[in-house]
């Protein structure tokens, strides 16, 4: 058994840390597994380590559902 780690790049950490104080709501899109994506989000300071949408989740949403998810994500980041 072995493990590997591919931490976020320093440039990504720096970019997120500059954007957030400026009020920019940072979101991440990745091809990683959802569990990996959550962990990377935590490392970058994006989100709460729980909320994540997969491609298959997005494909099933209509325009109204997608807009609702965007609104919820905006509210969570803005007020928490």
MMTF fields as JSON, N, C-alpha, C and O atoms, coordinates in Angstrom:
{
  "mmtfVersion": "1.0.0",
  "mmtfProducer": "UNKNOWN",
  "numBonds": 319,
  "numAtoms": 320,
  "numGroups": 80,
  "numChains": 1,
  "numModels": 1,
  "chainsPerModel": [1],
  "groupsPerChain": [80],
  "chainIdList": ["A"],
  "bondAtomList": [4, 2, 8, 6, 12, 10, 16, 14, 20, 18, 24, 22, 28, 26, 32, 30, 36, 34, 40, 38, 44, 42, 48, 46, 52, 50, 56, 54, 60, 58, 64, 62, 68, 66, 72, 70, 76, 74, 80, 78, 84, 82, 88, 86, 92, 90, 96, 94, 100, 98, 104, 102, 108, 106, 112, 110, 116, 114, 120, 118, 124, 122, 128, 126, 132, 130, 136, 134, 140, 138, 144, 142, 148, 146, 152, 150, 156, 154, 160, 158, 164, 162, 168, 166, 172, 170, 176, 174, 180, 178, 184, 182, 188, 186, 192, 190, 196, 194, 200, 198, 204, 202, 208, 206, 212, 210, 216, 214, 220, 218, 224, 222, 228, 226, 232, 230, 236, 234, 240, 238, 244, 242, 248, 246, 252, 250, 256, 254, 260, 258, 264, 262, 268, 266, 272, 270, 276, 274, 280, 278, 284, 282, 288, 286, 292, 290, 296, 294, 300, 298, 304, 302, 308, 306, 312, 310, 316, 314],
  "bondOrderList": [1, 1, 1, 1, 1, 1, 1, 1, 1, 1, 1, 1, 1, 1, 1, 1, 1, 1, 1, 1, 1, 1, 1, 1, 1, 1, 1, 1, 1, 1, 1, 1, 1, 1, 1, 1, 1, 1, 1, 1, 1, 1, 1, 1, 1, 1, 1, 1, 1, 1, 1, 1, 1, 1, 1, 1, 1, 1, 1, 1, 1, 1, 1, 1, 1, 1, 1, 1, 1, 1, 1, 1, 1, 1, 1, 1, 1, 1, 1],
  "groupList": [{"groupName": "UNK", "atomNameList": ["N", "CA", "C", "O"], "elementList": ["N", "C", "C", "O"], "formalChargeList": [0, 0, 0, 0], "bondAtomList": [1, 0, 2, 1, 3, 2], "bondOrderList": [1, 1, 2], "singleLetterCode": "X", "chemCompType": "L-PEPTIDE LINKING"}],
  "groupTypeList": [0, 0, 0, 0, 0, 0, 0, 0, 0, 0, 0, 0, 0, 0, 0, 0, 0, 0, 0, 0, 0, 0, 0, 0, 0, 0, 0, 0, 0, 0, 0, 0, 0, 0, 0, 0, 0, 0, 0, 0, 0, 0, 0, 0, 0, 0, 0, 0, 0, 0, 0, 0, 0, 0, 0, 0, 0, 0, 0, 0, 0, 0, 0, 0, 0, 0, 0, 0, 0, 0, 0, 0, 0, 0, 0, 0, 0, 0, 0, 0],
  "groupIdList": [1, 2, 3, 4, 5, 6, 7, 8, 9, 10, 11, 12, 13, 14, 15, 16, 17, 18, 19, 20, 21, 22, 23, 24, 25, 26, 27, 28, 29, 30, 31, 32, 33, 34, 35, 36, 37, 38, 39, 40, 41, 42, 43, 44, 45, 46, 47, 48, 49, 50, 51, 52, 53, 54, 55, 56, 57, 58, 59, 60, 61, 62, 63, 64, 65, 66, 67, 68, 69, 70, 71, 72, 73, 74, 75, 76, 77, 78, 79, 80],
  "secStructList": [7, 7, 7, 7, 7, 7, 7, 7, 7, 2, 2, 2, 2, 2, 2, 2, 2, 2, 2, 2, 2, 6, 6, 7, 7, 7, 7, 7, 7, 7, 1, 1, 7, 2, 2, 2, 2, 2, 2, 2, 2, 2, 2, 2, 6, 7, 1, 7, 1, 1, 7, 7, 7, 7, 2, 2, 2, 2, 2, 2, 7, 7, 2, 2, 2, 2, 2, 2, 2, 2, 2, 2, 2, 2, 2, 2, 2, 2, 2, 7],
  "xCoordList": [0.841, 0.0, 0.893, 1.953, 0.454, 1.179, 0.187, -0.965, 0.632, -0.214, 0.568, 1.795, -0.152, 0.481, -0.299, -1.469, 0.35, -0.316, 0.054, 1.205, -0.91, -0.721, -1.358, -2.486, -0.634, -1.225, -1.464, -0.862, -2.344, -2.564, -1.262, -0.412, -1.123, 0.064, 0.081, -0.962, 1.279, 1.425, 0.706, 0.14, 0.734, 0.067, -1.44, -2.069, -2.019, -3.459, -3.789, -4.76, -2.991, -3.203, -3.105, -3.924, -2.1, -1.913, -3.081, -3.558, -3.539, -4.644, -5.92, -6.61, -6.234, -7.443, -7.316, -8.273, -6.144, -5.982, -6.061, -6.374, -5.781, -5.932, -7.374, -7.849, -8.062, -9.429, -10.443, -11.299, -10.354, -11.376, -11.505, -12.63, -10.418, -10.584, -11.162, -11.747, -10.996, -11.528, -13.013, -13.638, -13.578, -14.993, -15.311, -16.481, -14.288, -14.502, -14.888, -14.172, -16.012, -16.468, -15.758, -16.012, -14.89, -14.063, -14.755, -15.174, -14.864, -15.407, -14.37, -13.5, -14.453, -13.477, -14.185, -15.187, -13.661, -14.129, -12.947, -11.867, -13.148, -12.051, -12.565, -13.751, -11.683, -12.018, -11.724, -11.888, -11.292, -10.977, -12.232, -13.343, -12.042, -13.127, -13.684, -12.942, -14.968, -15.625, -14.972, -14.882, -14.523, -13.873, -12.543, -12.205, -11.801, -10.538, -10.791, -10.075, -11.807, -12.131, -12.479, -12.065, -13.225, -13.565, -12.305, -12.162, -11.4, -10.161, -9.313, -8.743, -9.229, -8.467, -9.129, -8.446, -10.455, -11.178, -10.853, -10.66, -10.795, -10.444, -9.027, -8.783, -8.093, -6.71, -6.61, -5.777, -7.459, -7.449, -8.272, -8.21, -9.041, -9.914, -11.195, -11.8, -11.611, -12.834, -13.89, -13.663, -15.023, -16.114, -15.912, -15.035, -16.757, -16.765, -16.278, -16.341, -15.801, -15.329, -16.448, -16.193, -17.667, -18.818, -19.562, -19.826, -19.895, -20.704, -19.888, -18.799, -20.419, -19.774, -20.816, -21.685, -20.714, -21.581, -20.737, -19.652, -21.235, -20.55, -21.13, -22.194, -20.427, -20.928, -22.279, -23.152, -22.458, -23.753, -24.866, -26.009, -24.536, -25.531, -25.941, -27.127, -24.954, -25.234, -26.045, -26.948, -25.723, -26.441, -27.922, -28.738, -28.275, -29.667, -30.472, -31.698, -29.793, -30.479, -31.031, -30.405, -32.228, -32.739, -32.221, -31.526, -32.556, -32.046, -32.428, -31.612, -33.646, -34.109, -33.328, -32.916, -33.123, -32.367, -30.914, -30.356, -30.315, -28.938, -28.834, -27.915, -29.755, -29.743, -29.898, -29.247, -30.752, -30.94, -29.628, -29.27, -28.919, -27.644, -26.601, -25.846, -26.557, -25.618, -25.948, -25.047, -27.22, -27.639, -27.272, -26.762, -27.523, -27.176, -25.679, -25.234, -24.893, -23.431, -22.947, -22.044, -23.544, -23.174, -23.495, -22.672, -24.684, -25.093, -24.212, -23.827, -23.893, -23.058, -21.681, -21.152, -21.093, -19.75, -19.77, -18.841, -20.807, -20.877, -21.148, -20.64, -21.939, -22.389, -21.801, -22.127, -20.948, -20.359, -18.882, -18.212],
  "yCoordList": [-1.164, 0.0, 1.236, 1.254, 2.256, 3.511, 4.657, 4.452, 5.811, 6.989, 8.099, 8.158, 8.967, 10.124, 11.367, 11.293, 12.48, 13.738, 14.745, 14.822, 15.491, 16.54, 17.8, 18.144, 18.488, 19.648, 20.799, 20.848, 21.719, 22.891, 23.663, 23.726, 24.236, 25.036, 26.293, 26.808, 26.768, 28.0, 29.167, 30.025, 29.193, 30.277, 30.255, 31.309, 29.061, 28.943, 29.433, 30.164, 29.036, 29.495, 31.016, 31.663, 31.583, 33.036, 33.744, 34.769, 33.201, 33.832, 33.85, 34.867, 32.73, 32.662, 33.617, 34.308, 33.658, 34.535, 36.013, 36.843, 36.359, 37.751, 38.054, 39.173, 37.075, 37.297, 37.45, 38.333, 36.61, 36.593, 37.922, 38.386, 38.557, 39.852, 40.938, 41.908, 40.768, 41.741, 41.518, 42.289, 40.458, 40.176, 39.278, 39.068, 38.748, 37.84, 36.474, 35.908, 35.939, 34.624, 33.569, 33.451, 32.819, 31.847, 30.485, 29.979, 29.912, 28.568, 27.746, 28.301, 26.449, 25.577, 24.555, 23.963, 24.356, 23.301, 22.385, 22.842, 21.098, 20.151, 18.819, 18.509, 18.064, 16.717, 15.673, 14.475, 16.125, 15.201, 14.545, 15.038, 13.43, 12.773, 13.765, 14.604, 13.685, 14.662, 14.734, 15.821, 13.624, 13.644, 14.385, 15.164, 14.145, 14.853, 16.338, 17.175, 16.664, 18.067, 18.79, 19.93, 18.141, 18.759, 19.038, 20.113, 18.075, 18.235, 19.375, 20.157, 19.472, 20.552, 21.891, 22.879, 21.924, 23.149, 23.636, 24.832, 22.711, 23.071, 23.632, 24.643, 22.984, 23.458, 24.866, 25.667, 25.157, 26.478, 27.509, 28.701, 27.058, 27.976, 28.285, 29.34, 27.341, 27.503, 26.559, 25.352, 27.09, 26.24, 25.691, 26.12, 24.724, 24.17, 22.729, 22.11, 22.195, 20.808, 19.799, 18.595, 20.255, 19.366, 19.567, 18.611, 20.814, 21.098, 20.9, 21.456, 20.112, 19.898, 19.345, 18.563, 19.757, 19.237, 18.46, 18.896, 17.317, 16.535, 16.882, 17.494, 16.488, 16.709, 16.066, 16.644, 14.868, 14.198, 14.943, 14.956, 15.568, 16.411, 17.577, 17.872, 18.233, 19.402, 19.039, 19.777, 17.904, 17.482, 17.255, 17.434, 16.867, 16.582, 17.827, 17.765, 18.959, 20.184, 20.944, 21.027, 21.498, 22.431, 23.829, 23.996, 24.808, 26.166, 26.729, 27.39, 26.479, 26.983, 26.354, 27.053, 25.057, 24.374, 24.86, 25.068, 25.037, 25.513, 26.916, 27.198, 27.786, 29.144, 29.115, 29.886, 28.235, 28.096, 27.682, 28.218, 26.73, 26.264, 27.384, 27.535, 28.158, 29.285, 30.3, 30.821, 30.58, 31.532, 31.031, 31.796, 29.761, 29.179, 29.245, 29.618, 28.889, 28.921, 30.337, 30.537, 31.327, 32.724, 33.145, 33.779, 32.799, 33.185, 32.538, 33.189, 31.262, 30.57, 31.191, 31.362, 31.529, 32.09, 33.526, 33.957, 34.254, 35.654, 35.812, 36.744, 34.915, 35.111, 34.136, 34.22, 33.22, 32.303, 32.474, 31.788],
  "zCoordList": [0.0, 0.0, 0.0, 0.627, -0.705, -0.722, -0.875, -1.259, -0.583, -0.732, -1.403, -1.316, -2.063, -2.677, -2.286, -1.908, -2.381, -2.082, -3.163, -3.594, -3.579, -4.57, -4.005, -4.357, -3.128, -2.464, -3.438, -4.511, -3.059, -3.909, -4.119, -3.23, -5.286, -5.583, -4.725, -4.323, -4.457, -3.679, -4.34, -3.663, -5.687, -6.408, -6.165, -6.065, -6.071, -5.82, -4.414, -4.219, -3.449, -2.074, -1.995, -1.342, -2.663, -2.649, -3.329, -2.841, -4.447, -5.177, -4.347, -4.286, -3.708, -2.876, -1.7, -1.349, -1.095, 0.074, -0.298, 0.556, -1.56, -2.018, -2.417, -2.226, -2.964, -3.452, -2.328, -2.379, -1.331, -0.287, 0.457, 0.643, 0.892, 1.575, 0.673, 1.155, -0.636, -1.584, -1.855, -2.584, -1.266, -1.439, -2.624, -2.944, -3.275, -4.397, -3.857, -3.03, -4.315, -3.881, -4.723, -5.922, -4.109, -4.818, -4.827, -3.786, -6.003, -6.179, -6.923, -7.594, -6.811, -7.434, -8.311, -7.908, -9.498, -10.39, -10.635, -11.008, -10.426, -10.562, -11.084, -10.976, -11.633, -12.082, -11.012, -11.245, -9.847, -8.759, -8.21, -8.405, -7.522, -6.801, -5.793, -5.282, -5.499, -4.634, -3.247, -2.675, -2.704, -1.384, -1.467, -0.576, -2.525, -2.737, -2.936, -2.386, -3.72, -3.966, -2.668, -2.461, -1.808, -0.516, 0.296, 0.878, 0.333, 1.101, 0.539, 1.3, -0.781, -1.401, -1.103, -0.834, -1.152, -0.822, 0.583, 0.805, 1.523, 2.903, 2.952, 3.611, 2.259, 2.241, 1.654, 2.08, 0.682, 0.048, 0.806, 0.503, 1.787, 2.514, 1.769, 1.959, 0.904, 0.128, 0.696, 0.777, 1.082, 1.537, 2.93, 3.68, 3.251, 4.608, 4.679, 5.741, 3.581, 3.567, 3.428, 3.431, 3.306, 3.18, 1.868, 1.139, 1.577, 0.39, -0.885, -1.029, -1.794, -3.091, -4.054, -3.67, -5.289, -6.336, -7.324, -7.708, -7.731, -8.747, -10.118, -10.216, -11.16, -12.509, -12.721, -13.369, -12.177, -12.347, -11.607, -12.062, -10.46, -9.769, -10.652, -10.799, -11.235, -12.075, -13.312, -13.708, -13.921, -15.126, -14.875, -15.779, -13.669, -13.334, -12.985, -12.892, -12.792, -12.373, -13.567, -14.624, -13.367, -14.362, -13.996, -12.993, -14.799, -14.602, -13.233, -12.589, -12.787, -11.491, -10.343, -9.417, -10.397, -9.348, -9.302, -8.225, -10.47, -10.524, -9.936, -9.168, -10.284, -9.735, -8.219, -7.514, -7.716, -6.269, -5.593, -4.545, -6.194, -5.627, -5.636, -4.676, -6.7, -6.775, -5.688, -5.031, -5.498, -4.468, -3.08, -2.261, -2.807, -1.502, -1.277, -0.192, -2.285, -2.152, -1.877, -1.064, -2.552, -2.341, -0.92, -0.259, -0.442, 0.902, 1.963, 2.934, 1.782, 2.765, 2.858, 3.956, 1.721, 1.751, 2.261, 2.943, 1.939, 2.33, 3.826, 4.45, 4.404, 5.773, 6.792, 7.976, 6.359, 7.342, 7.403, 8.175]
}
